[in-house]
C-alpha cells in the first residue's frame, strides 16, 4: 500500500477520533448541567439518557491504534483517551445507584415538608392560645380553652426530636429537627389553670371592737385577677368543714385587687371565720379558713349614773370617793342611798364575748361586776337578782348575787382584776389579770342587756376597756 493511501486512512481515523472527543466533551457538559437540575422528574429523564450514552462511550477502547502499518515516522503515533475515560467513569452516579439516592432524597424532602407543617400548626396553636387569654367572656373562654387544651395535649405527645425515616450517608447523619423550644412554649400554657390558694397571715391581721383588717399572701399573685373575701360568725359549736360547705350565712366581698381588706360594722367581742379566694379566668382556689376576733366593746364610766359622793375623772375612766358633798342632781338613773356608792358603764351589752380590766388604786373596799338596767340603784350591788359582783371589804373577798355570798382567796397583793363576760354562753368570770389566776365564774341565763357596774368606798378604781381577750382565756374553761 502506498504512503498516500496510508496517510489518507490515518487522516480518516484522526477525524473519527476528533468526532469521538467532541461527543465525549458534549456528554460531559450535559451531565454537569443535569446535576444542577432541581426538578426530580426532569432530572430522572435526563439522567437515563446520559447513562445510556455513558455506557456506549465507556465501551470504546482507551487507546485508538491506527489501522495501518506506519513506518518509523509514525510508529509512536497513538491517541491517549485515558483522561477522558476517567471523566466519563466519574458519571457512575447516574447508574442504577443514582435512582436509590433520588428516592431517599424524595423521602427526606417529604419528611422536611411534614416537619414544616408541624411547626406551622404549633405556631398557630400558640397564637390561638394567646388570643384566648385575652377573652373577657368566661363562657366563651372556657369553650375555647377546652379545644386548645385538647390540641395542646396532642401536640405535646409528638416526639420532641424528629429523626429522619430513611438511612442517610455521612452527609446527613446529624440531621434532626429540634422542637425543645416549641415544647417549652407549649408546656408554658399551664398558666391557664386556676391560681394557687392564698394564705391568710393571722399575725398581720388587726382588729378593733367593730373592724377586722385581713391580710393574706399568694405564691403566684401575678396570675390572680382578683380576690374574694368571705366571712361569717363562728360559734363554739361551729363545725368549720360543714360551715364552709354551706355558704348561706356567709358575707361576700368581691373584686378585691389588693392582698388586704378591712371589714367594718362587725359585732364587738365576736369571733369570725374568714376565707380568701384567689380568682382568674380559669377558676379559683380558696385559702384555709382563719379565725379572727373583734376586740371587746369599749366603754367609759357614765357620770350621770354616779353617786353624788363619787367623782368620775380622767376621761371618764377613773372613779374615786369624793368626801366633799356635791350639788349633783337626784336623777332616776343615779345611784343613791346611804353607802351605795356606785357608777355604771355607758354601754349595754346583749351579745358577744367581752373583756375588761380594773386597776385597783389602793382601794380596800369595792365591788366590781355587771347588772341589768332594771337593777335597783338604792341598794348594794349583788344584793338583788339583777346584779353579779366580786367584792372586797378590807381583807375579806367574796362573790355576791341575790344576797348570796361565796368567799374567794385571791392573791393578797392583786392590783389588776380581769372580767370576762360571755353573753352568748351565759357566763361571767373573774381573774387575777396579772397572775392569770381564775377566781370565780357565774353561770347566768341572761334575759336582758347588761352594763358594767362599779362601787368604791375608798380610794379609786380605773377601767381599761376595748381590750382583746387574752389568748389563755380563749382556750381555757372559765370554771377551771
LUMMAR-224877 format. One record per residue (C-alpha): x, y, z; residue in three letters. Coordinates in pm, whole numbers, plus 50000, padded with zeros to 5 digits. Layout:
residues N
pt px X; py Y; pz Z; residuo Ala .
...
This chain:
residues 480
pt px 50000; py 50000; pz 50000; residuo Unk .
pt px 50141; py 50335; pz 49902; residuo Unk .
pt px 50215; py 50603; pz 50159; residuo Unk .
pt px 49944; py 50824; pz 50016; residuo Unk .
pt px 49679; py 50562; pz 50084; residuo Unk .
pt px 49805; py 50502; pz 50436; residuo Unk .
pt px 49810; py 50872; pz 50510; residuo Unk .
pt px 49453; py 50905; pz 50384; residuo Unk .
pt px 49335; py 50622; pz 50613; residuo Unk .
pt px 49524; py 50776; pz 50901; residuo Unk .
pt px 49368; py 51114; pz 50834; residuo Unk .
pt px 49024; py 50949; pz 50831; residuo Unk .
pt px 49097; py 50775; pz 51161; residuo Unk .
pt px 49215; py 51103; pz 51316; residuo Unk .
pt px 48893; py 51267; pz 51201; residuo Unk .
pt px 48691; py 50986; pz 51365; residuo Unk .
pt px 48886; py 51028; pz 51690; residuo Unk .
pt px 48824; py 51401; pz 51682; residuo Unk .
pt px 48449; py 51341; pz 51649; residuo Unk .
pt px 48462; py 51093; pz 51942; residuo Unk .
pt px 48640; py 51350; pz 52161; residuo Unk .
pt px 48385; py 51616; pz 52069; residuo Unk .
pt px 48094; py 51383; pz 52151; residuo Unk .
pt px 48260; py 51292; pz 52485; residuo Unk .
pt px 48309; py 51660; pz 52573; residuo Unk .
pt px 47946; py 51731; pz 52486; residuo Unk .
pt px 47835; py 51439; pz 52704; residuo Unk .
pt px 48036; py 51573; pz 53000; residuo Unk .
pt px 47882; py 51921; pz 52963; residuo Unk .
pt px 47528; py 51772; pz 52951; residuo Unk .
pt px 47598; py 51556; pz 53260; residuo Unk .
pt px 47724; py 51861; pz 53450; residuo Unk .
pt px 47409; py 52058; pz 53361; residuo Unk .
pt px 47188; py 51763; pz 53460; residuo Unk .
pt px 47340; py 51763; pz 53807; residuo Unk .
pt px 47211; py 52118; pz 53853; residuo Unk .
pt px 46852; py 52020; pz 53771; residuo Unk .
pt px 46616; py 52076; pz 54073; residuo Unk .
pt px 46306; py 51916; pz 53923; residuo Unk .
pt px 46322; py 51546; pz 54017; residuo Unk .
pt px 46114; py 51420; pz 53725; residuo Unk .
pt px 46315; py 51605; pz 53460; residuo Unk .
pt px 46640; py 51502; pz 53633; residuo Unk .
pt px 46549; py 51132; pz 53616; residuo Unk .
pt px 46453; py 51159; pz 53248; residuo Unk .
pt px 46780; py 51334; pz 53156; residuo Unk .
pt px 46990; py 51104; pz 53374; residuo Unk .
pt px 46855; py 50793; pz 53200; residuo Unk .
pt px 46957; py 50925; pz 52855; residuo Unk .
pt px 47302; py 51031; pz 52974; residuo Unk .
pt px 47354; py 50693; pz 53147; residuo Unk .
pt px 47290; py 50507; pz 52818; residuo Unk .
pt px 47530; py 50732; pz 52630; residuo Unk .
pt px 47793; py 50686; pz 52902; residuo Unk .
pt px 47766; py 50307; pz 52867; residuo Unk .
pt px 47829; py 50335; pz 52494; residuo Unk .
pt px 48117; py 50577; pz 52549; residuo Unk .
pt px 48295; py 50367; pz 52808; residuo Unk .
pt px 48281; py 50064; pz 52576; residuo Unk .
pt px 48522; py 50241; pz 52343; residuo Unk .
pt px 48891; py 50144; pz 52364; residuo Unk .
pt px 49107; py 50364; pz 52583; residuo Unk .
pt px 49379; py 50389; pz 52312; residuo Unk .
pt px 49294; py 50401; pz 51943; residuo Unk .
pt px 49563; py 50213; pz 51743; residuo Unk .
pt px 49596; py 50313; pz 51376; residuo Unk .
pt px 49453; py 50050; pz 51147; residuo Unk .
pt px 49752; py 50070; pz 50912; residuo Unk .
pt px 50118; py 49991; pz 50946; residuo Unk .
pt px 50322; py 50308; pz 50969; residuo Unk .
pt px 50690; py 50346; pz 50917; residuo Unk .
pt px 50919; py 50460; pz 51189; residuo Unk .
pt px 50793; py 50814; pz 51146; residuo Unk .
pt px 50452; py 50713; pz 51277; residuo Unk .
pt px 50541; py 50416; pz 51498; residuo Unk .
pt px 50487; py 50619; pz 51816; residuo Unk .
pt px 50165; py 50772; pz 51696; residuo Unk .
pt px 49873; py 50695; pz 51927; residuo Unk .
pt px 49577; py 50885; pz 52079; residuo Unk .
pt px 49552; py 50858; pz 52461; residuo Unk .
pt px 49191; py 50883; pz 52588; residuo Unk .
pt px 49262; py 50768; pz 52946; residuo Unk .
pt px 49179; py 51114; pz 53093; residuo Unk .
pt px 48850; py 51135; pz 52906; residuo Unk .
pt px 48753; py 50783; pz 53009; residuo Unk .
pt px 48818; py 50863; pz 53377; residuo Unk .
pt px 48595; py 51166; pz 53341; residuo Unk .
pt px 48325; py 50951; pz 53185; residuo Unk .
pt px 48366; py 50682; pz 53450; residuo Unk .
pt px 48306; py 50955; pz 53709; residuo Unk .
pt px 47949; py 50961; pz 53586; residuo Unk .
pt px 47874; py 50623; pz 53755; residuo Unk .
pt px 47643; py 50803; pz 54000; residuo Unk .
pt px 47398; py 50826; pz 53715; residuo Unk .
pt px 47360; py 50448; pz 53706; residuo Unk .
pt px 47104; py 50240; pz 53898; residuo Unk .
pt px 47253; py 50354; pz 54230; residuo Unk .
pt px 47153; py 50711; pz 54137; residuo Unk .
pt px 46785; py 50611; pz 54138; residuo Unk .
pt px 46805; py 50487; pz 54500; residuo Unk .
pt px 46969; py 50815; pz 54606; residuo Unk .
pt px 46691; py 51012; pz 54441; residuo Unk .
pt px 46429; py 50802; pz 54624; residuo Unk .
pt px 46599; py 50872; pz 54957; residuo Unk .
pt px 46614; py 51242; pz 54878; residuo Unk .
pt px 46243; py 51237; pz 54794; residuo Unk .
pt px 46156; py 51072; pz 55129; residuo Unk .
pt px 46372; py 51321; pz 55312; residuo Unk .
pt px 46208; py 51612; pz 55129; residuo Unk .
pt px 45864; py 51477; pz 55226; residuo Unk .
pt px 45967; py 51446; pz 55590; residuo Unk .
pt px 46101; py 51802; pz 55587; residuo Unk .
pt px 45766; py 51918; pz 55447; residuo Unk .
pt px 45581; py 51732; pz 55725; residuo Unk .
pt px 45806; py 51889; pz 55987; residuo Unk .
pt px 45740; py 52232; pz 55842; residuo Unk .
pt px 45365; py 52172; pz 55864; residuo Unk .
pt px 45404; py 52061; pz 56229; residuo Unk .
pt px 45591; py 52382; pz 56312; residuo Unk .
pt px 45324; py 52591; pz 56138; residuo Unk .
pt px 45044; py 52413; pz 56329; residuo Unk .
pt px 45231; py 52461; pz 56659; residuo Unk .
pt px 45280; py 52831; pz 56587; residuo Unk .
pt px 44911; py 52867; pz 56501; residuo Unk .
pt px 44816; py 52690; pz 56825; residuo Unk .
pt px 45032; py 52926; pz 57032; residuo Unk .
pt px 44875; py 53230; pz 56862; residuo Unk .
pt px 44523; py 53098; pz 56929; residuo Unk .
pt px 44609; py 53028; pz 57294; residuo Unk .
pt px 44744; py 53381; pz 57336; residuo Unk .
pt px 44428; py 53529; pz 57185; residuo Unk .
pt px 44210; py 53310; pz 57408; residuo Unk .
pt px 44381; py 53451; pz 57717; residuo Unk .
pt px 44252; py 53796; pz 57620; residuo Unk .
pt px 43890; py 53675; pz 57613; residuo Unk .
pt px 43685; py 53853; pz 57882; residuo Unk .
pt px 43367; py 53647; pz 57844; residuo Unk .
pt px 43407; py 53349; pz 58083; residuo Unk .
pt px 43172; py 53117; pz 57893; residuo Unk .
pt px 43343; py 53176; pz 57558; residuo Unk .
pt px 43686; py 53148; pz 57723; residuo Unk .
pt px 43608; py 52810; pz 57879; residuo Unk .
pt px 43470; py 52680; pz 57549; residuo Unk .
pt px 43781; py 52793; pz 57360; residuo Unk .
pt px 44019; py 52678; pz 57633; residuo Unk .
pt px 43881; py 52324; pz 57623; residuo Unk .
pt px 43951; py 52295; pz 57250; residuo Unk .
pt px 44301; py 52443; pz 57289; residuo Unk .
pt px 44376; py 52212; pz 57581; residuo Unk .
pt px 44293; py 51906; pz 57370; residuo Unk .
pt px 44510; py 52029; pz 57084; residuo Unk .
pt px 44795; py 52107; pz 57324; residuo Unk .
pt px 44778; py 51752; pz 57460; residuo Unk .
pt px 44802; py 51612; pz 57107; residuo Unk .
pt px 45086; py 51848; pz 57019; residuo Unk .
pt px 45298; py 51771; pz 57323; residuo Unk .
pt px 45250; py 51398; pz 57264; residuo Unk .
pt px 45459; py 51431; pz 56945; residuo Unk .
pt px 45826; py 51335; pz 56970; residuo Unk .
pt px 46048; py 51623; pz 57068; residuo Unk .
pt px 46311; py 51538; pz 56802; residuo Unk .
pt px 46206; py 51405; pz 56460; residuo Unk .
pt px 46466; py 51153; pz 56332; residuo Unk .
pt px 46473; py 51101; pz 55951; residuo Unk .
pt px 46286; py 50788; pz 55849; residuo Unk .
pt px 46549; py 50680; pz 55595; residuo Unk .
pt px 46910; py 50568; pz 55616; residuo Unk .
pt px 47135; py 50853; pz 55513; residuo Unk .
pt px 47503; py 50860; pz 55435; residuo Unk .
pt px 47757; py 51050; pz 55642; residuo Unk .
pt px 47645; py 51378; pz 55494; residuo Unk .
pt px 47306; py 51357; pz 55671; residuo Unk .
pt px 47389; py 51158; pz 55985; residuo Unk .
pt px 47346; py 51461; pz 56213; residuo Unk .
pt px 47022; py 51578; pz 56052; residuo Unk .
pt px 46740; py 51627; pz 56308; residuo Unk .
pt px 46469; py 51881; pz 56389; residuo Unk .
pt px 46485; py 52009; pz 56750; residuo Unk .
pt px 46144; py 52105; pz 56894; residuo Unk .
pt px 46261; py 52156; pz 57255; residuo Unk .
pt px 46194; py 52532; pz 57246; residuo Unk .
pt px 45847; py 52485; pz 57100; residuo Unk .
pt px 45768; py 52216; pz 57356; residuo Unk .
pt px 45866; py 52451; pz 57640; residuo Unk .
pt px 45637; py 52716; pz 57492; residuo Unk .
pt px 45350; py 52468; pz 57479; residuo Unk .
pt px 45419; py 52350; pz 57832; residuo Unk .
pt px 45416; py 52714; pz 57938; residuo Unk .
pt px 45043; py 52719; pz 57872; residuo Unk .
pt px 44984; py 52579; pz 58223; residuo Unk .
pt px 44903; py 52934; pz 58340; residuo Unk .
pt px 44553; py 52861; pz 58213; residuo Unk .
pt px 44488; py 52682; pz 58544; residuo Unk .
pt px 44337; py 52848; pz 58850; residuo Unk .
pt px 44581; py 53033; pz 59079; residuo Unk .
pt px 44720; py 52868; pz 59389; residuo Unk .
pt px 44527; py 52907; pz 59713; residuo Unk .
pt px 44625; py 53220; pz 59911; residuo Unk .
pt px 44724; py 53205; pz 60277; residuo Unk .
pt px 44576; py 53433; pz 60546; residuo Unk .
pt px 44854; py 53580; pz 60764; residuo Unk .
pt px 44693; py 53591; pz 61106; residuo Unk .
pt px 44999; py 53755; pz 61261; residuo Unk .
pt px 44950; py 54055; pz 61029; residuo Unk .
pt px 44575; py 54091; pz 61087; residuo Unk .
pt px 44449; py 54364; pz 61321; residuo Unk .
pt px 44115; py 54434; pz 61487; residuo Unk .
pt px 43914; py 54691; pz 61678; residuo Unk .
pt px 43580; py 54645; pz 61850; residuo Unk .
pt px 43392; py 54663; pz 61517; residuo Unk .
pt px 43653; py 54611; pz 61241; residuo Unk .
pt px 43898; py 54341; pz 61131; residuo Unk .
pt px 44178; py 54403; pz 60880; residuo Unk .
pt px 44259; py 54079; pz 60698; residuo Unk .
pt px 44599; py 54031; pz 60530; residuo Unk .
pt px 44698; py 53743; pz 60304; residuo Unk .
pt px 44973; py 53633; pz 60066; residuo Unk .
pt px 44970; py 53447; pz 59734; residuo Unk .
pt px 45253; py 53247; pz 59578; residuo Unk .
pt px 45152; py 53338; pz 59220; residuo Unk .
pt px 44986; py 53676; pz 59267; residuo Unk .
pt px 45070; py 53778; pz 58907; residuo Unk .
pt px 44822; py 53520; pz 58776; residuo Unk .
pt px 44546; py 53645; pz 59009; residuo Unk .
pt px 44285; py 53876; pz 58854; residuo Unk .
pt px 44101; py 53950; pz 59181; residuo Unk .
pt px 44032; py 53819; pz 59531; residuo Unk .
pt px 43705; py 53745; pz 59706; residuo Unk .
pt px 43674; py 53769; pz 60085; residuo Unk .
pt px 43413; py 53558; pz 60266; residuo Unk .
pt px 43335; py 53569; pz 60638; residuo Unk .
pt px 43079; py 53452; pz 60893; residuo Unk .
pt px 43031; py 53441; pz 61270; residuo Unk .
pt px 43193; py 53146; pz 61446; residuo Unk .
pt px 43027; py 52991; pz 61748; residuo Unk .
pt px 43176; py 52744; pz 61991; residuo Unk .
pt px 42979; py 52457; pz 61835; residuo Unk .
pt px 43060; py 52552; pz 61477; residuo Unk .
pt px 43199; py 52275; pz 61256; residuo Unk .
pt px 43428; py 52462; pz 61017; residuo Unk .
pt px 43407; py 52198; pz 60741; residuo Unk .
pt px 43026; py 52188; pz 60738; residuo Unk .
pt px 43013; py 52566; pz 60762; residuo Unk .
pt px 43237; py 52602; pz 60457; residuo Unk .
pt px 43015; py 52363; pz 60262; residuo Unk .
pt px 42708; py 52576; pz 60337; residuo Unk .
pt px 42758; py 52934; pz 60220; residuo Unk .
pt px 42410; py 53060; pz 60314; residuo Unk .
pt px 42528; py 53256; pz 60619; residuo Unk .
pt px 42846; py 53395; pz 60463; residuo Unk .
pt px 42904; py 53759; pz 60375; residuo Unk .
pt px 43098; py 53809; pz 60049; residuo Unk .
pt px 43323; py 54097; pz 59942; residuo Unk .
pt px 43405; py 54053; pz 59568; residuo Unk .
pt px 43659; py 54206; pz 59329; residuo Unk .
pt px 43938; py 54291; pz 59575; residuo Unk .
pt px 44254; py 54396; pz 59390; residuo Unk .
pt px 44497; py 54410; pz 59685; residuo Unk .
pt px 44611; py 54146; pz 59932; residuo Unk .
pt px 44437; py 54305; pz 60231; residuo Unk .
pt px 44091; py 54429; pz 60322; residuo Unk .
pt px 43924; py 54588; pz 60627; residuo Unk .
pt px 43574; py 54472; pz 60717; residuo Unk .
pt px 43362; py 54730; pz 60904; residuo Unk .
pt px 43043; py 54706; pz 61106; residuo Unk .
pt px 43125; py 54383; pz 61287; residuo Unk .
pt px 42994; py 54281; pz 61627; residuo Unk .
pt px 43229; py 54358; pz 61913; residuo Unk .
pt px 43378; py 54072; pz 62110; residuo Unk .
pt px 43288; py 53825; pz 61836; residuo Unk .
pt px 43492; py 53555; pz 61662; residuo Unk .
pt px 43464; py 53528; pz 61282; residuo Unk .
pt px 43577; py 53276; pz 61023; residuo Unk .
pt px 43745; py 53424; pz 60713; residuo Unk .
pt px 43824; py 53266; pz 60376; residuo Unk .
pt px 44006; py 53434; pz 60085; residuo Unk .
pt px 43951; py 53311; pz 59730; residuo Unk .
pt px 44205; py 53384; pz 59450; residuo Unk .
pt px 44040; py 53408; pz 59107; residuo Unk .
pt px 44122; py 53434; pz 58735; residuo Unk .
pt px 43955; py 53334; pz 58406; residuo Unk .
pt px 44037; py 52966; pz 58458; residuo Unk .
pt px 43882; py 52932; pz 58804; residuo Unk .
pt px 43954; py 52994; pz 59172; residuo Unk .
pt px 44108; py 52837; pz 59482; residuo Unk .
pt px 44028; py 52916; pz 59846; residuo Unk .
pt px 44257; py 52965; pz 60143; residuo Unk .
pt px 44228; py 52753; pz 60456; residuo Unk .
pt px 43978; py 52913; pz 60698; residuo Unk .
pt px 44117; py 53152; pz 60960; residuo Unk .
pt px 43952; py 53251; pz 61286; residuo Unk .
pt px 43981; py 53620; pz 61380; residuo Unk .
pt px 43801; py 53814; pz 61653; residuo Unk .
pt px 43697; py 54170; pz 61719; residuo Unk .
pt px 43802; py 54337; pz 62041; residuo Unk .
pt px 43573; py 54383; pz 62337; residuo Unk .
pt px 43318; py 54662; pz 62342; residuo Unk .
pt px 43493; py 54979; pz 62464; residuo Unk .
pt px 43314; py 55185; pz 62725; residuo Unk .
pt px 43364; py 55459; pz 62980; residuo Unk .
pt px 43205; py 55538; pz 63313; residuo Unk .
pt px 42876; py 55723; pz 63297; residuo Unk .
pt px 42898; py 56034; pz 63520; residuo Unk .
pt px 42520; py 56072; pz 63511; residuo Unk .
pt px 42482; py 55740; pz 63692; residuo Unk .
pt px 42747; py 55806; pz 63959; residuo Unk .
pt px 42654; py 55851; pz 64326; residuo Unk .
pt px 42681; py 56211; pz 64439; residuo Unk .
pt px 42980; py 56126; pz 64659; residuo Unk .
pt px 43177; py 55976; pz 64372; residuo Unk .
pt px 43391; py 56170; pz 64127; residuo Unk .
pt px 43444; py 56046; pz 63770; residuo Unk .
pt px 43765; py 56176; pz 63609; residuo Unk .
pt px 44050; py 56102; pz 63368; residuo Unk .
pt px 43834; py 56099; pz 63058; residuo Unk .
pt px 43560; py 55913; pz 63247; residuo Unk .
pt px 43783; py 55613; pz 63312; residuo Unk .
pt px 43850; py 55663; pz 63684; residuo Unk .
pt px 43606; py 55677; pz 63975; residuo Unk .
pt px 43704; py 55778; pz 64328; residuo Unk .
pt px 43538; py 55859; pz 64657; residuo Unk .
pt px 43471; py 56231; pz 64689; residuo Unk .
pt px 43429; py 56321; pz 65054; residuo Unk .
pt px 43318; py 56671; pz 64967; residuo Unk .
pt px 42941; py 56682; pz 64919; residuo Unk .
pt px 42848; py 56796; pz 64569; residuo Unk .
pt px 42544; py 56954; pz 64416; residuo Unk .
pt px 42470; py 56667; pz 64175; residuo Unk .
pt px 42106; py 56623; pz 64085; residuo Unk .
pt px 41895; py 56331; pz 64207; residuo Unk .
pt px 41844; py 56174; pz 63863; residuo Unk .
pt px 41647; py 55850; pz 63835; residuo Unk .
pt px 41946; py 55662; pz 63690; residuo Unk .
pt px 42187; py 55786; pz 63957; residuo Unk .
pt px 42295; py 55564; pz 64243; residuo Unk .
pt px 42157; py 55692; pz 64570; residuo Unk .
pt px 42104; py 55600; pz 64929; residuo Unk .
pt px 42345; py 55570; pz 65214; residuo Unk .
pt px 42662; py 55377; pz 65137; residuo Unk .
pt px 42561; py 55268; pz 64786; residuo Unk .
pt px 42848; py 55440; pz 64611; residuo Unk .
pt px 42812; py 55304; pz 64257; residuo Unk .
pt px 42856; py 55401; pz 63891; residuo Unk .
pt px 42780; py 55212; pz 63568; residuo Unk .
pt px 42946; py 55194; pz 63232; residuo Unk .
pt px 42795; py 55391; pz 62944; residuo Unk .
pt px 42713; py 55082; pz 62735; residuo Unk .
pt px 42461; py 54797; pz 62736; residuo Unk .
pt px 42579; py 54459; pz 62608; residuo Unk .
pt px 42348; py 54194; pz 62463; residuo Unk .
pt px 42584; py 53967; pz 62263; residuo Unk .
pt px 42942; py 53853; pz 62218; residuo Unk .
pt px 43239; py 53798; pz 62446; residuo Unk .
pt px 43391; py 54099; pz 62622; residuo Unk .
pt px 43689; py 54152; pz 62846; residuo Unk .
pt px 43789; py 54449; pz 63057; residuo Unk .
pt px 44025; py 54510; pz 63344; residuo Unk .
pt px 44007; py 54722; pz 63658; residuo Unk .
pt px 44312; py 54879; pz 63822; residuo Unk .
pt px 44269; py 54874; pz 64197; residuo Unk .
pt px 44431; py 55200; pz 64302; residuo Unk .
pt px 44495; py 55116; pz 64662; residuo Unk .
pt px 44126; py 55065; pz 64739; residuo Unk .
pt px 44037; py 54805; pz 65002; residuo Unk .
pt px 43662; py 54839; pz 64976; residuo Unk .
pt px 43493; py 54798; pz 64641; residuo Unk .
pt px 43261; py 54585; pz 64425; residuo Unk .
pt px 43302; py 54510; pz 64054; residuo Unk .
pt px 43060; py 54325; pz 63826; residuo Unk .
pt px 42755; py 54361; pz 63599; residuo Unk .
pt px 42388; py 54446; pz 63638; residuo Unk .
pt px 42069; py 54466; pz 63436; residuo Unk .
pt px 41943; py 54812; pz 63352; residuo Unk .
pt px 41647; py 54737; pz 63577; residuo Unk .
pt px 41869; py 54665; pz 63880; residuo Unk .
pt px 41790; py 54884; pz 64186; residuo Unk .
pt px 42011; py 55191; pz 64236; residuo Unk .
pt px 41947; py 55233; pz 64608; residuo Unk .
pt px 42093; py 54909; pz 64743; residuo Unk .
pt px 42426; py 54735; pz 64735; residuo Unk .
pt px 42505; py 54570; pz 64406; residuo Unk .
pt px 42489; py 54192; pz 64433; residuo Unk .
pt px 42215; py 54203; pz 64695; residuo Unk .
pt px 41946; py 54151; pz 64430; residuo Unk .
pt px 41876; py 53906; pz 64146; residuo Unk .
pt px 41971; py 54160; pz 63878; residuo Unk .
pt px 42341; py 54206; pz 63961; residuo Unk .
pt px 42655; py 53990; pz 63999; residuo Unk .
pt px 42976; py 54123; pz 64158; residuo Unk .
pt px 43313; py 54040; pz 64308; residuo Unk .
pt px 43371; py 54245; pz 64624; residuo Unk .
pt px 43637; py 54322; pz 64877; residuo Unk .
pt px 43589; py 54460; pz 65226; residuo Unk .
pt px 43927; py 54512; pz 65386; residuo Unk .
pt px 44076; py 54159; pz 65393; residuo Unk .
pt px 43758; py 53970; pz 65303; residuo Unk .
pt px 43698; py 53873; pz 64940; residuo Unk .
pt px 43372; py 53726; pz 64807; residuo Unk .
pt px 43145; py 53698; pz 64504; residuo Unk .
pt px 42785; py 53802; pz 64556; residuo Unk .
pt px 42450; py 53759; pz 64378; residuo Unk .
pt px 42093; py 53779; pz 64505; residuo Unk .
pt px 42223; py 53827; pz 64864; residuo Unk .
pt px 42425; py 53504; pz 64847; residuo Unk .
pt px 42800; py 53529; pz 64903; residuo Unk .
pt px 43080; py 53284; pz 64828; residuo Unk .
pt px 43425; py 53357; pz 64972; residuo Unk .
pt px 43728; py 53352; pz 64742; residuo Unk .
pt px 44102; py 53373; pz 64807; residuo Unk .
pt px 44288; py 53582; pz 64551; residuo Unk .
pt px 44645; py 53697; pz 64589; residuo Unk .
pt px 44664; py 53947; pz 64876; residuo Unk .
pt px 44857; py 54183; pz 64651; residuo Unk .
pt px 44627; py 54166; pz 64349; residuo Unk .
pt px 44627; py 54503; pz 64175; residuo Unk .
pt px 44450; py 54426; pz 63848; residuo Unk .
pt px 44121; py 54239; pz 63813; residuo Unk .
pt px 44016; py 54086; pz 63480; residuo Unk .
pt px 43647; py 54044; pz 63393; residuo Unk .
pt px 43537; py 53812; pz 63108; residuo Unk .
pt px 43172; py 53830; pz 63003; residuo Unk .
pt px 43039; py 53573; pz 62755; residuo Unk .
pt px 42684; py 53688; pz 62695; residuo Unk .
pt px 42604; py 53422; pz 62436; residuo Unk .
pt px 42724; py 53132; pz 62653; residuo Unk .
pt px 42587; py 53287; pz 62976; residuo Unk .
pt px 42893; py 53326; pz 63195; residuo Unk .
pt px 43076; py 53594; pz 63395; residuo Unk .
pt px 43432; py 53509; pz 63506; residuo Unk .
pt px 43682; py 53694; pz 63725; residuo Unk .
pt px 44062; py 53660; pz 63701; residuo Unk .
pt px 44376; py 53798; pz 63856; residuo Unk .
pt px 44484; py 53978; pz 63538; residuo Unk .
pt px 44850; py 53994; pz 63638; residuo Unk .
pt px 44885; py 53636; pz 63755; residuo Unk .
pt px 44619; py 53477; pz 63528; residuo Unk .
pt px 44460; py 53312; pz 63835; residuo Unk .
pt px 44095; py 53215; pz 63788; residuo Unk .
pt px 43887; py 53343; pz 64081; residuo Unk .
pt px 43524; py 53257; pz 64012; residuo Unk .
pt px 43264; py 53207; pz 63735; residuo Unk .
pt px 42891; py 53281; pz 63745; residuo Unk .
pt px 42662; py 53080; pz 63515; residuo Unk .
pt px 42383; py 53316; pz 63408; residuo Unk .
pt px 42081; py 53279; pz 63181; residuo Unk .
pt px 42072; py 53639; pz 63060; residuo Unk .
pt px 41729; py 53782; pz 62988; residuo Unk .
pt px 41817; py 54150; pz 62938; residuo Unk .
pt px 42109; py 54362; pz 62820; residuo Unk .
pt px 42364; py 54421; pz 63093; residuo Unk .
pt px 42603; py 54704; pz 63181; residuo Unk .
pt px 42928; py 54702; pz 63381; residuo Unk .
pt px 42891; py 54829; pz 63738; residuo Unk .
pt px 43146; py 54956; pz 63993; residuo Unk .
pt px 43120; py 55056; pz 64358; residuo Unk .
pt px 43402; py 55210; pz 64562; residuo Unk .
pt px 43413; py 55318; pz 64926; residuo Unk .
pt px 43772; py 55434; pz 64946; residuo Unk .
pt px 44048; py 55539; pz 64710; residuo Unk .
pt px 43979; py 55481; pz 64338; residuo Unk .
pt px 43923; py 55235; pz 64053; residuo Unk .
pt px 44033; py 55278; pz 63689; residuo Unk .
pt px 43886; py 55079; pz 63399; residuo Unk .
pt px 44070; py 54953; pz 63089; residuo Unk .
pt px 43826; py 54865; pz 62807; residuo Unk .
pt px 43816; py 54768; pz 62440; residuo Unk .
pt px 44080; py 54501; pz 62503; residuo Unk .
pt px 44125; py 54178; pz 62308; residuo Unk .
pt px 44050; py 53866; pz 62506; residuo Unk .
pt px 44382; py 53719; pz 62629; residuo Unk .
pt px 44480; py 53405; pz 62442; residuo Unk .
pt px 44499; py 53190; pz 62754; residuo Unk .
pt px 44135; py 53274; pz 62826; residuo Unk .
pt px 44031; py 53175; pz 62473; residuo Unk .
pt px 44129; py 52812; pz 62523; residuo Unk .
pt px 44060; py 52766; pz 62894; residuo Unk .
pt px 43742; py 52657; pz 63067; residuo Unk .
pt px 43614; py 52954; pz 63274; residuo Unk .
pt px 43516; py 52710; pz 63552; residuo Unk .
pt px 43872; py 52581; pz 63598; residuo Unk .
